[in-house]
């Protein structure tokens, strides 16, 4: 699920780090966008809409929409397409608008 070669762009990979996603341990590259790490691990649903409970996934990839809002380290509404991955992060699928959990 990762682009390995590109005719114009070069991809620098950080060290491999572990993070939690919905209770499962996954791996990604430090500094890559959380969305990229999730996609590389086969995750396609990032949240569910409030009104119709429909799945939402990767859409704009530049932080302008809300399709990739997730709960990161307990904070809801984090746009994972513009948030870098760090060792030990906890990422959760967001339900609706997201609520701060105690």
KAJOUR-V819670 format. One record per run of one state. SS is the DSSP state (H for helix, E for strand, L for the rest). FROM is the first residue (numbers start at 1). LEN is the number of residues. If there is no record, write none. Layout:
SS_FROM_LEN ; SS_FROM_LEN
This chain:
L_1_15 ; E_16_6 ; L_22_2 ; E_24_6 ; L_30_3 ; E_33_1 ; H_34_7 ; L_41_6 ; E_47_2 ; L_49_6 ; E_55_2 ; L_57_12 ; E_69_4 ; L_73_2 ; E_75_5 ; L_80_4 ; E_84_1 ; L_85_5 ; E_90_3 ; L_93_1 ; E_94_2 ; L_96_7
